[in-house]
Amino acid sequence: MKRRFFVRAADVPSYHPANHTGTTNKRLVGADNVGAQNVELVLGVIEKGRGADPHAHPTMEQVCYLLEGSALAEVCGERCEMKPGDVCYFPAGEMHKFTATSDTPVKVLVIYSPPYGESPDKVVRA
C-alpha cells in the first residue's frame, strides 16, 4: 500500500456498521487507507430516530464530535442531548447508545483508540 496522508471524504467508500440502524459510515483514517495503527477516524451520517443500539467496546475508547444535527448520547447512566460542537466520550467497556434526534441527518466524527475496524470481537451487545 502506498502511504497516504491526506484523505477526501468523497473518495472513501461507505459502509453500514454492525449494531446500528439508519447509519452510513466512512472510515477516513485507518490501517487500510493511511496505515494508522493506533487510532481510527470515522465520519457517520445517521437518520432521525436511528443510531447505535446499546453496546460496549471492551478494549477501546470512543469519542464522538457532533458536526451537524442533534443526538442523544447515553453512557454510565448519564444522558446528554448533543448539538454541533459537543463531544461525548465512551470509556472502554462501558455500555453506550447514540441516537439521532434532529429532523435533518446527524453528522458525527467518531474516534476509536485502538482502531475498531468493525471487528466483531471488539464489541459486546446489551
C-alpha positions in Angstrom: 0.0 0.0 0.0 1.3 3.4 -0.9 1.4 5.6 2.2 -1.2 8.4 2.2 -1.5 11.4 4.5 -4.5 13.3 3.0 -8.0 11.9 2.6 -11.0 13.3 0.8 -14.3 12.0 2.3 -15.8 11.9 -1.2 -13.2 9.3 -2.2 -13.8 6.9 0.7 -16.3 4.1 0.3 -19.4 4.0 2.6 -20.5 1.1 4.8 -23.3 0.3 7.2 -21.9 -0.5 10.7 -23.0 -3.5 12.7 -25.3 -2.9 15.7 -26.5 0.4 14.1 -29.6 1.3 12.1 -30.0 4.1 9.6 -26.3 4.8 9.8 -23.8 5.2 6.9 -20.1 5.5 7.8 -16.9 6.3 6.0 -13.6 5.3 7.6 -11.5 8.4 7.0 -8.4 7.3 8.9 -7.5 3.7 9.3 -4.9 1.0 8.6 -6.3 0.3 5.1 -6.1 3.9 3.7 -3.3 5.8 5.6 -1.7 3.0 7.6 -2.8 4.2 11.0 -2.1 1.7 13.7 -3.3 3.2 16.9 -6.3 5.4 16.0 -9.2 5.4 13.7 -11.5 8.2 12.5 -14.9 7.6 11.1 -17.5 10.0 9.6 -21.0 8.9 10.4 -24.3 10.1 9.0 -27.4 9.0 11.0 -31.1 9.3 10.1 -33.6 10.6 12.7 -34.5 8.1 15.4 -31.7 5.8 14.3 -28.2 5.2 15.5 -26.2 2.8 17.7 -28.1 0.2 19.8 -26.7 -0.3 23.3 -23.3 -1.9 23.2 -19.7 -1.6 24.6 -16.2 -2.0 23.3 -14.2 -3.9 26.0 -10.8 -2.7 25.0 -11.5 0.5 23.1 -12.2 4.1 23.9 -14.5 6.1 21.7 -15.0 9.9 21.2 -17.9 11.4 19.2 -17.8 15.0 17.9 -21.1 16.3 16.6 -20.8 18.2 13.4 -24.5 18.7 12.3 -27.9 17.9 13.7 -28.7 16.8 17.3 -28.4 13.5 19.1 -29.0 11.8 22.4 -25.9 10.1 23.8 -26.1 7.8 26.8 -23.3 6.2 28.9 -23.0 5.1 32.5 -26.5 6.2 33.4 -25.9 9.7 32.0 -27.8 11.2 29.1 -26.9 14.3 27.1 -28.8 16.0 24.2 -25.9 16.9 21.9 -25.7 19.8 19.4 -23.0 20.8 16.9 -19.7 21.3 18.6 -20.5 18.9 21.5 -18.3 15.9 22.4 -19.0 12.7 24.2 -16.6 10.1 25.5 -17.4 6.4 25.9 -14.8 4.7 28.1 -13.7 1.2 27.2 -16.1 -1.5 28.5 -19.0 0.9 29.3 -22.4 0.3 27.6 -23.4 3.3 25.5 -26.1 4.3 23.0 -26.2 7.1 20.4 -29.5 8.2 18.7 -30.1 11.0 16.1 -32.9 13.3 17.3 -32.9 16.1 14.6 -35.1 16.1 11.5 -32.0 16.6 9.4 -29.4 13.8 9.3 -26.8 13.8 12.1 -23.1 14.1 11.0 -20.6 12.9 13.6 -16.9 12.3 13.7 -16.0 9.2 15.7 -12.5 8.4 17.0 -11.6 4.9 18.2 -8.4 4.0 20.0 -7.2 1.4 19.4 -8.8 1.1 16.0 -12.2 -0.7 15.7 -12.2 -1.8 12.1 -15.7 -3.2 12.6 -14.2 -6.3 14.2 -17.0 -8.4 15.9 -14.6 -9.4 18.7 -14.3 -5.7 19.8 -18.0 -5.2 20.7 -20.4 -6.5 23.3 -24.1 -6.1 22.7 -26.6 -5.4 25.5 
